[in-house]
Amino acid sequence: MKRLTLMTLCVGISILLLGYCAYATGARVNTTHSIPLGLYWLTDRPIEKGEYVIFCPPQNDVFDKAKRRGYFKAGFCPGEYQYLMKKILAVKHDKVSVTDEGVYVNGELLPFSLPLNADSTGRPLPVLRGEYKLRDTDLLLMTDVSQKSFDSRYFGLIPQSQIQSVIRPIFTW
């Protein structure tokens, strides 16, 4: 019994060390429906339309409420926010329209962009409607795989300075 306990402890510590080393060298796991589930790696690729990114949400009332409601957990970003992962769907000079029918970028309706009025428990979501011409540092960060993501449809444009890294999918499902 003592030998089994010691072996279990060694295996557990090894798994923790392996996980720490993977995280320290750039591995990140996505468990939300904002981008495909799976393993991603931090890169030094440029911030461009179509890339997946990891970012710290800016500190504001919308993100404070989202954290209280459990849309994301506490984390290491300012405001004790968790890092979020999204896809860049619009960049500088793009024209974005957020309407009741969905989000349009340069006149093209994005898939999965129909804004929901309430979350899964019936609480009202922020209403963000309007037209925007993105400035040099503005980014539209959204999902392209799920209707239920908490994204720019609700929190608006994100400054490029909030981006921590472009992330590359390694293994997704």
Residue frames as a rotation matrix with the C-alpha (Angstrom) as fourth column:
MET 1
0.565 0.825 0.000 0.00
0.825 -0.565 0.000 0.00
0.000 0.000 -1.000 0.00
LYS 2
0.434 -0.501 -0.749 2.85
0.160 -0.775 0.611 2.38
-0.886 -0.386 -0.256 0.86
ARG 3
-0.633 -0.708 0.312 4.50
0.387 0.060 0.920 1.68
-0.671 0.703 0.236 -2.49
LEU 4
-0.139 0.696 0.705 1.23
0.977 -0.021 0.213 2.39
0.163 0.718 -0.677 -4.39
THR 5
0.771 0.410 -0.487 0.82
0.538 -0.829 0.152 5.69
-0.342 -0.379 -0.860 -2.55
LEU 6
0.006 -0.872 -0.490 4.39
0.070 -0.488 0.870 6.71
-0.998 -0.040 0.058 -3.36
MET 7
-0.701 -0.235 0.674 3.98
0.635 0.225 0.739 5.76
-0.325 0.946 -0.008 -7.02
THR 8
0.296 0.891 0.343 0.68
0.946 -0.323 0.023 7.68
0.131 0.318 -0.939 -7.24
LEU 9
0.661 -0.123 -0.740 2.33
0.275 -0.878 0.391 10.72
-0.698 -0.462 -0.547 -5.68
CYS 10
-0.430 -0.900 -0.063 5.25
0.176 -0.152 0.973 10.56
-0.885 0.407 0.224 -8.15
VAL 11
-0.481 0.343 0.807 2.89
0.877 0.169 0.450 10.23
0.018 0.924 -0.382 -11.13
GLY 12
0.610 0.778 -0.150 0.77
0.789 -0.615 0.016 13.15
-0.080 -0.128 -0.989 -9.87
ILE 13
0.366 -0.568 -0.737 3.80
0.078 -0.771 0.632 15.39
-0.927 -0.289 -0.238 -9.37
SER 14
-0.659 -0.628 0.415 5.13
0.426 0.144 0.893 14.43
-0.621 0.765 0.172 -12.81
ILE 15
-0.053 0.737 0.674 1.82
0.986 -0.067 0.152 15.34
0.157 0.673 -0.723 -14.45
LEU 16
0.791 0.334 -0.513 1.77
0.474 -0.864 0.169 18.69
-0.387 -0.377 -0.842 -12.64
LEU 17
-0.049 -0.903 -0.427 5.34
0.053 -0.430 0.901 19.44
-0.997 0.021 0.069 -13.68
LEU 18
-0.639 -0.121 0.759 4.62
0.716 0.268 0.645 18.49
-0.281 0.956 -0.085 -17.27
GLY 19
0.383 0.874 0.298 1.55
0.916 -0.402 0.000 20.75
0.119 0.273 -0.955 -17.29
TYR 20
0.651 -0.212 -0.728 3.52
0.221 -0.865 0.450 23.62
-0.726 -0.454 -0.516 -15.79
CYS 21
-0.448 -0.894 0.019 6.32
0.211 -0.085 0.974 23.22
-0.869 0.440 0.227 -18.34
ALA 22
-0.376 0.401 0.836 3.82
0.927 0.147 0.346 23.10
0.016 0.904 -0.427 -21.21
TYR 23
0.723 0.676 -0.140 2.09
0.686 -0.727 0.035 26.26
-0.079 -0.121 -0.989 -19.93
ALA 24
0.391 -0.653 -0.648 5.42
0.124 -0.660 0.741 28.05
-0.912 -0.370 -0.177 -19.36
THR 25
-0.675 -0.713 0.192 6.50
0.254 0.019 0.967 27.34
-0.693 0.701 0.168 -22.94
GLY 26
-0.828 0.318 -0.462 3.24
-0.533 -0.703 0.471 28.53
-0.175 0.636 0.751 -24.53
ALA 27
-0.770 0.603 -0.207 0.59
0.423 0.726 0.543 25.81
0.478 0.331 -0.814 -24.38
ARG 28
-0.739 0.654 0.162 -2.97
-0.608 -0.544 -0.578 26.98
-0.290 -0.526 0.800 -23.71
VAL 29
-0.830 0.541 0.133 -6.16
0.557 0.815 0.162 24.92
-0.021 0.209 -0.978 -23.54
ASN 30
-0.720 0.691 0.065 -9.49
-0.660 -0.710 0.244 26.29
0.215 0.133 0.968 -24.71
THR 31
-0.877 0.479 -0.038 -12.56
0.459 0.811 -0.362 24.78
-0.142 -0.335 -0.931 -23.02
THR 32
-0.293 0.791 -0.537 -15.11
-0.147 -0.592 -0.792 27.36
-0.945 -0.153 0.290 -24.17
HIS 33
0.182 0.463 0.867 -17.25
0.799 0.444 -0.405 27.53
-0.573 0.767 -0.289 -27.29
SER 34
0.552 -0.010 -0.834 -15.75
-0.215 -0.968 -0.130 30.81
-0.806 0.251 -0.536 -28.53
ILE 35
-0.002 -0.583 -0.813 -13.19
-0.995 0.086 -0.060 29.02
0.105 0.808 -0.580 -30.70
PRO 36
0.458 0.216 -0.862 -12.78
-0.306 0.949 0.075 25.30
0.834 0.229 0.501 -31.37
LEU 37
0.885 -0.116 0.450 -12.09
-0.406 0.282 0.870 23.29
-0.228 -0.952 0.203 -28.22
GLY 38
0.807 -0.582 -0.099 -8.52
0.453 0.718 -0.528 22.11
0.379 0.382 0.843 -27.92
LEU 39
0.339 -0.832 -0.439 -4.85
0.672 -0.113 0.732 22.83
-0.659 -0.543 0.521 -27.42
TYR 40
0.915 -0.077 0.397 -3.33
0.229 -0.711 -0.665 26.09
0.333 0.699 -0.633 -28.71
TRP 41
0.111 -0.946 -0.304 0.20
0.979 0.053 0.194 27.49
-0.168 -0.320 0.933 -28.70
LEU 42
0.664 0.003 -0.748 1.30
0.094 -0.992 0.079 31.11
-0.742 -0.122 -0.659 -28.20
THR 43
0.279 -0.570 0.773 3.06
0.960 0.171 -0.220 32.51
-0.007 0.804 0.595 -31.26
ASP 44
-0.338 -0.407 -0.848 4.78
0.338 -0.894 0.294 35.70
-0.878 -0.187 0.440 -32.34
ARG 45
-0.432 0.265 0.862 2.68
0.896 0.020 0.443 35.96
0.100 0.964 -0.246 -35.49
PRO 46
-0.984 0.072 0.163 1.28
-0.071 -0.997 0.013 39.41
0.164 0.001 0.986 -36.34
ILE 47
-0.469 0.877 -0.105 -2.18
0.266 0.027 -0.964 40.41
-0.842 -0.479 -0.246 -35.18
GLU 48
-0.906 0.160 -0.393 -4.30
-0.424 -0.321 0.847 40.08
0.009 0.933 0.359 -38.35
LYS 49
0.073 0.997 -0.039 -7.84
-0.981 0.065 -0.182 39.33
-0.179 0.052 0.983 -39.41
GLY 50
0.536 0.260 -0.803 -8.61
-0.511 0.857 -0.063 35.62
0.672 0.444 0.592 -39.21
GLU 51
-0.516 -0.795 -0.318 -6.15
-0.134 0.442 -0.887 34.87
0.846 -0.415 -0.334 -36.40
TYR 52
0.617 0.547 -0.566 -7.09
0.488 0.299 0.820 33.40
0.618 -0.782 -0.082 -33.04
VAL 53
-0.282 -0.705 0.651 -5.89
-0.212 -0.616 -0.759 35.49
0.936 -0.352 0.025 -30.10
ILE 54
0.122 0.237 -0.964 -5.66
0.936 0.294 0.191 35.35
0.329 -0.926 -0.186 -26.34
PHE 55
-0.351 -0.185 0.918 -6.36
0.111 -0.982 -0.155 38.65
0.930 0.048 0.365 -24.58
CYS 56
-0.746 0.154 -0.647 -7.02
0.640 -0.100 -0.762 40.33
-0.182 -0.983 -0.024 -21.27
PRO 57
0.211 0.874 0.437 -10.43
0.863 -0.376 0.336 41.98
0.459 0.306 -0.834 -21.23
PRO 58
-0.591 -0.361 0.722 -10.29
0.047 -0.908 -0.416 45.70
0.805 -0.212 0.554 -20.43
GLN 59
-0.744 0.322 -0.585 -11.54
0.648 0.132 -0.750 46.58
-0.165 -0.937 -0.307 -16.96
ASN 60
-0.802 0.565 0.193 -15.07
-0.469 -0.796 0.383 47.94
0.370 0.216 0.903 -17.28
ASP 61
-0.336 0.760 0.556 -18.64
-0.814 0.062 -0.577 47.37
-0.474 -0.647 0.598 -16.06
VAL 62
0.500 0.543 -0.675 -19.53
-0.826 0.532 -0.184 44.95
0.260 0.649 0.715 -18.88
PHE 63
-0.089 -0.618 -0.781 -16.66
-0.214 0.778 -0.591 42.60
0.973 0.114 -0.201 -18.01
ASP 64
-0.831 -0.122 0.543 -17.25
-0.548 0.001 -0.837 43.02
0.102 -0.992 -0.068 -14.25
LYS 65
0.096 0.963 0.254 -20.83
-0.917 0.185 -0.354 41.86
-0.388 -0.198 0.900 -14.73
ALA 66
0.473 0.028 -0.881 -19.75
-0.626 0.714 -0.314 39.04
0.620 0.700 0.355 -17.07
LYS 67
-0.605 -0.753 -0.260 -17.32
-0.278 0.505 -0.817 37.75
0.746 -0.422 -0.515 -14.43
ARG 68
-0.657 0.431 0.619 -19.97
-0.696 -0.029 -0.718 37.93
-0.291 -0.902 0.319 -11.68
ARG 69
0.411 0.895 -0.170 -22.37
-0.879 0.340 -0.335 35.99
-0.242 0.287 0.927 -13.91
GLY 70
0.163 -0.430 0.888 -19.77
-0.165 0.876 0.454 33.31
-0.973 -0.221 0.072 -14.56
TYR 71
0.964 0.128 -0.232 -19.24
-0.238 0.037 -0.971 33.93
-0.116 0.991 0.066 -18.29
PHE 72
0.258 -0.920 -0.294 -15.54
0.007 0.306 -0.952 33.56
0.966 0.244 0.085 -17.46
LYS 73
0.655 -0.073 -0.752 -13.61
0.714 0.387 0.584 32.76
0.248 -0.919 0.306 -14.31
ALA 74
0.866 -0.476 -0.155 -11.19
-0.302 -0.744 0.597 34.74
-0.399 -0.470 -0.787 -12.20
GLY 75
0.710 -0.659 0.247 -7.71
0.669 0.523 -0.528 34.90
0.219 0.540 0.813 -13.62
PHE 76
0.014 -0.891 -0.453 -4.43
0.885 -0.200 0.420 36.75
-0.465 -0.407 0.786 -13.87
CYS 77
-0.265 -0.046 0.963 -5.51
0.697 -0.700 0.158 39.74
0.667 0.713 0.217 -15.98
PRO 78
-0.983 0.005 0.185 -6.18
-0.112 -0.812 -0.573 43.16
0.148 -0.584 0.798 -14.38
GLY 79
-0.168 0.963 0.211 -9.52
-0.950 -0.216 0.228 43.08
0.265 -0.162 0.951 -12.58
GLU 80
-0.560 -0.160 0.813 -8.79
-0.473 0.867 -0.155 39.43
-0.680 -0.471 -0.562 -11.81
TYR 81
0.553 0.702 -0.449 -10.26
-0.758 0.200 -0.621 38.54
-0.346 0.684 0.642 -15.20
GLN 82
0.255 -0.381 0.889 -9.47
0.294 0.906 0.304 35.31
-0.921 0.184 0.343 -16.99
TYR 83
-0.759 -0.474 -0.447 -7.68
-0.357 -0.271 0.894 35.41
-0.545 0.838 0.036 -20.33
LEU 84
0.421 0.891 0.173 -10.20
-0.193 0.274 -0.942 35.08
-0.886 0.363 0.287 -23.18
MET 85
-0.738 -0.595 0.319 -9.69
0.150 0.316 0.937 33.49
-0.658 0.739 -0.144 -26.59
LYS 86
0.475 0.863 -0.174 -11.48
0.018 -0.208 -0.978 34.73
-0.880 0.461 -0.114 -29.71
LYS 87
-0.106 -0.429 0.897 -11.01
0.955 0.209 0.212 35.09
-0.279 0.879 0.387 -33.44
ILE 88
-0.532 -0.109 -0.840 -10.26
-0.030 -0.989 0.148 38.44
-0.846 0.104 0.523 -35.07
LEU 89
-0.060 0.617 0.785 -13.09
0.889 0.390 -0.239 39.06
-0.454 0.683 -0.572 -37.54
ALA 90
0.764 0.194 0.615 -12.52
0.510 -0.766 -0.392 42.76
0.394 0.613 -0.684 -38.30
VAL 91
-0.088 -0.880 -0.468 -9.53
0.927 -0.244 0.285 45.10
-0.365 -0.408 0.837 -38.17
LYS 92
-0.393 -0.147 -0.908 -8.60
0.128 -0.986 0.105 48.69
-0.911 -0.075 0.407 -39.00
HIS 93
-0.780 0.150 -0.607 -10.66
-0.568 -0.577 0.587 50.37
-0.262 0.803 0.535 -41.72
ASP 94
-0.795 0.599 -0.094 -13.32
0.494 0.730 0.472 47.61
0.351 0.329 -0.877 -41.74
LYS 95
-0.539 0.737 0.407 -16.91
-0.730 -0.650 0.210 48.76
0.420 -0.184 0.889 -41.44
VAL 96
-0.902 0.223 -0.370 -18.83
0.364 0.853 -0.373 46.84
0.233 -0.471 -0.851 -38.77
SER 97
-0.347 0.867 0.357 -22.58
-0.726 -0.489 0.484 46.95
0.594 -0.091 0.799 -38.25
VAL 98
-0.980 0.145 -0.139 -24.09
0.200 0.734 -0.649 45.27
0.008 -0.664 -0.748 -35.21
THR 99
-0.491 0.871 -0.006 -27.81
-0.735 -0.411 0.540 44.83
0.468 0.269 0.842 -35.84
ASP 100
0.054 0.621 0.782 -30.68
-0.842 0.450 -0.299 42.74
-0.537 -0.642 0.547 -34.51
GLU 101
0.898 0.284 -0.337 -30.08
-0.435 0.690 -0.578 40.37
0.069 0.666 0.743 -37.46
GLY 102
0.691 -0.722 0.001 -26.38
0.706 0.676 0.212 39.87
-0.154 -0.145 0.977 -36.73
VAL 103
0.300 -0.716 -0.630 -22.97
-0.050 -0.671 0.740 41.40
-0.953 -0.190 -0.238 -37.24
TYR 104
0.913 -0.032 0.407 -21.93
0.408 0.057 -0.911 42.60
0.006 0.998 0.065 -40.68
VAL 105
0.080 -0.921 -0.382 -18.32
0.196 -0.361 0.912 43.25
-0.977 -0.148 0.151 -41.66
ASN 106
-0.772 -0.352 -0.529 -17.98
-0.343 -0.469 0.813 45.29
-0.535 0.810 0.241 -44.85
GLY 107
-0.192 0.844 -0.501 -21.58
-0.981 -0.162 0.104 44.36
0.006 0.512 0.859 -45.73
GLU 108
-0.259 0.046 -0.965 -21.17
-0.311 0.942 0.128 40.60
0.914 0.333 -0.230 -45.20
LEU 109
0.587 0.573 0.571 -23.18
-0.745 0.106 0.659 38.90
0.317 -0.812 0.489 -42.45
LEU 110
-0.552 -0.831 0.070 -20.95
-0.764 0.470 -0.441 36.84
0.334 -0.296 -0.895 -40.16
PRO 111
0.021 0.539 -0.842 -22.06
0.032 0.842 0.539 33.30
0.999 -0.038 0.001 -39.27
PHE 112
0.021 0.099 -0.995 -23.19
0.899 0.433 0.062 32.73
0.437 -0.896 -0.080 -35.66
SER 113
-0.866 -0.479 0.145 -23.46
0.396 -0.832 -0.387 36.49
0.306 -0.278 0.911 -35.15
LEU 114
0.065 0.950 0.305 -27.16
0.175 -0.312 0.934 36.87
0.982 -0.007 -0.187 -34.31
PRO 115
-0.763 -0.364 0.534 -27.14
-0.415 -0.358 -0.836 38.66
0.496 -0.860 0.122 -30.93
LEU 116
-0.306 0.639 -0.706 -29.01
0.716 0.643 0.273 36.87
0.628 -0.422 -0.654 -28.18
ASN 117
0.199 0.469 0.861 -31.26
-0.235 -0.830 0.506 38.88
0.951 -0.303 -0.055 -25.89
ALA 118
0.650 0.075 0.756 -30.58
-0.760 0.065 0.647 36.75
-0.001 -0.995 0.099 -22.81
ASP 119
-0.517 -0.853 -0.076 -28.04
-0.835 0.522 -0.175 34.26
0.188 -0.027 -0.982 -21.53
SER 120
-0.581 0.245 -0.776 -28.81
-0.048 0.941 0.334 30.59
0.812 0.232 -0.535 -20.82
THR 121
-0.710 0.344 -0.615 -30.39
0.702 0.280 -0.655 31.46
-0.054 -0.896 -0.440 -17.46
GLY 122
0.245 0.912 0.330 -32.62
0.937 -0.310 0.161 34.20
0.249 0.270 -0.930 -18.89
ARG 123
0.191 -0.237 -0.952 -30.59
0.517 -0.800 0.303 37.21
-0.834 -0.550 -0.030 -17.73
PRO 124
0.975 0.221 0.032 -30.50
0.146 -0.521 -0.841 40.05
-0.169 0.825 -0.540 -20.27
LEU 125
0.082 -0.965 0.247 -27.29
0.962 0.142 0.233 40.46
-0.260 0.219 0.940 -22.23
PRO 126
-0.289 -0.232 -0.929 -25.79
0.108 -0.972 0.209 43.87
-0.951 -0.040 0.306 -23.00
VAL 127
0.649 0.537 0.539 -27.31
0.641 -0.005 -0.767 45.44
-0.409 0.844 -0.348 -26.09
LEU 128
-0.281 -0.772 -0.570 -24.69
0.010 -0.596 0.803 46.81
-0.960 0.220 0.176 -28.45
ARG 129
0.416 0.430 0.801 -26.04
0.833 0.174 -0.526 48.06
-0.366 0.886 -0.285 -31.75
GLY 130
0.623 -0.158 -0.766 -24.55
-0.219 -0.975 0.023 50.50
-0.751 0.154 -0.643 -34.21
GLU 131
0.872 -0.397 0.286 -22.13
0.398 0.235 -0.887 51.08
0.285 0.887 0.363 -37.04
TYR 132
0.635 -0.747 -0.198 -18.41
-0.086 -0.323 0.942 51.40
-0.768 -0.581 -0.270 -36.55
LYS 133
0.797 -0.591 -0.123 -15.47
-0.108 0.061 -0.992 52.14
0.594 0.804 -0.015 -38.82
LEU 134
0.806 -0.471 -0.359 -12.57
0.573 0.467 0.674 50.49
-0.150 -0.749 0.646 -37.06
ARG 135
0.784 -0.620 -0.021 -9.59
-0.620 -0.784 0.002 52.66
-0.017 0.012 -1.000 -36.21
ASP 136
0.110 -0.863 -0.493 -5.99
-0.698 0.286 -0.657 51.47
0.708 0.417 -0.571 -36.43
THR 137
-0.811 -0.535 0.235 -6.05
-0.518 0.473 -0.713 49.74
0.270 -0.700 -0.661 -33.05
ASP 138
-0.022 0.901 0.434 -9.66
-0.927 0.144 -0.346 48.44
-0.375 -0.410 0.832 -32.95
LEU 139
-0.920 -0.189 -0.344 -10.43
-0.310 0.887 0.342 44.73
0.240 0.421 -0.875 -33.21
LEU 140
0.236 0.968 0.080 -13.72
-0.950 0.213 0.228 42.87
0.203 -0.130 0.970 -33.50
LEU 141
-0.837 -0.547 0.013 -13.21
-0.522 0.790 -0.322 39.67
0.166 -0.276 -0.947 -31.49
MET 142
0.171 0.975 0.142 -15.90
-0.974 0.189 -0.122 37.04
-0.146 -0.117 0.982 -31.94
THR 143
-0.213 -0.070 0.974 -16.73
-0.094 0.994 0.051 33.43
-0.972 -0.080 -0.219 -32.46
ASP 144
-0.286 0.274 -0.918 -17.17
-0.958 -0.060 0.280 31.82
0.021 0.960 0.280 -35.82
VAL 145
-0.779 -0.066 -0.623 -18.22
-0.148 0.986 0.081 28.44
0.609 0.156 -0.778 -34.39
SER 146
-0.568 0.559 -0.604 -20.99
0.818 0.466 -0.337 29.05
0.093 -0.685 -0.722 -31.81
GLN 147
0.078 0.716 0.693 -24.06
0.362 -0.668 0.650 31.18
0.929 0.200 -0.311 -31.26
LYS 148
0.818 0.451 -0.357 -23.48
0.424 -0.054 0.904 31.29
0.388 -0.891 -0.236 -27.48
SER 149
-0.185 -0.966 -0.181 -20.11
0.917 -0.103 -0.387 33.02
0.355 -0.237 0.904 -27.19
PHE 150
0.748 0.224 -0.625 -19.75
0.470 -0.843 0.260 36.15
-0.469 -0.488 -0.736 -25.05
ASP 151
-0.221 -0.832 0.509 -17.94
0.950 -0.066 0.305 38.31
-0.220 0.551 0.805 -27.58
SER 152
-0.946 -0.300 -0.123 -17.82
0.268 -0.937 0.226 41.70
-0.183 0.181 0.966 -29.31
ARG 153
-0.346 0.902 0.258 -21.56
0.424 -0.095 0.901 41.51
0.837 0.421 -0.349 -29.99
TYR 154
0.633 0.622 -0.460 -21.94
0.632 -0.071 0.772 42.29
0.447 -0.780 -0.438 -26.29
PHE 155
0.438 -0.517 -0.736 -18.72
0.673 -0.354 0.649 43.95
-0.596 -0.779 0.193 -25.11
GLY 156
0.921 0.009 -0.390 -17.78
-0.198 -0.851 -0.487 45.95
-0.336 0.525 -0.782 -28.20
LEU 157
0.690 -0.719 -0.082 -14.46
-0.038 0.077 -0.996 46.53
0.723 0.691 0.025 -29.89
ILE 158
0.813 -0.519 -0.265 -11.23
0.442 0.252 0.861 45.62
-0.380 -0.817 0.434 -28.11
PRO 159
0.704 -0.642 -0.303 -8.04
-0.698 -0.705 -0.129 47.70
-0.130 0.302 -0.944 -28.36
GLN 160
0.636 -0.533 -0.558 -5.12
-0.104 0.658 -0.746 45.83
0.765 0.532 0.363 -29.90
SER 161
-0.263 -0.790 0.554 -3.10
-0.695 -0.243 -0.676 46.61
0.669 -0.563 -0.485 -26.76
GLN 162
0.290 0.461 0.839 -5.20
-0.915 0.391 0.101 44.04
-0.282 -0.796 0.535 -24.85
ILE 163
0.858 0.028 -0.514 -3.94
-0.291 0.850 -0.439 41.19
0.424 0.526 0.737 -27.03
GLN 164
0.541 -0.677 0.499 -1.43
-0.476 0.243 0.845 38.96
-0.694 -0.694 -0.191 -25.26
SER 165
-0.649 -0.752 0.118 -0.60
-0.345 0.429 0.835 36.76
-0.678 0.501 -0.538 -28.24
VAL 166
0.156 0.551 -0.820 -1.81
-0.951 0.308 0.026 35.24
0.266 0.776 0.572 -31.46
ILE 167
-0.178 -0.160 0.971 -2.48
-0.575 0.817 0.029 31.57
-0.798 -0.553 -0.238 -30.77
ARG 168
-0.394 -0.058 -0.917 -2.14
-0.857 0.383 0.344 28.66
0.331 0.922 -0.201 -33.17
PRO 169
0.652 0.648 0.394 -4.34
-0.739 0.658 0.141 25.57
-0.168 -0.383 0.908 -32.90
ILE 170
-0.561 -0.827 0.031 -2.33
-0.820 0.561 0.116 22.42
-0.113 0.039 -0.993 -32.26
PHE 171
-0.903 0.369 -0.221 -5.11
0.324 0.922 0.214 19.90
0.283 0.122 -0.951 -31.65
THR 172
-0.663 0.743 0.086 -8.82
-0.707 -0.584 -0.399 20.79
-0.247 -0.325 0.913 -31.79
TRP 173
-0.870 0.483 0.100 -12.09
0.493 0.843 0.218 18.93
0.021 0.239 -0.971 -31.89
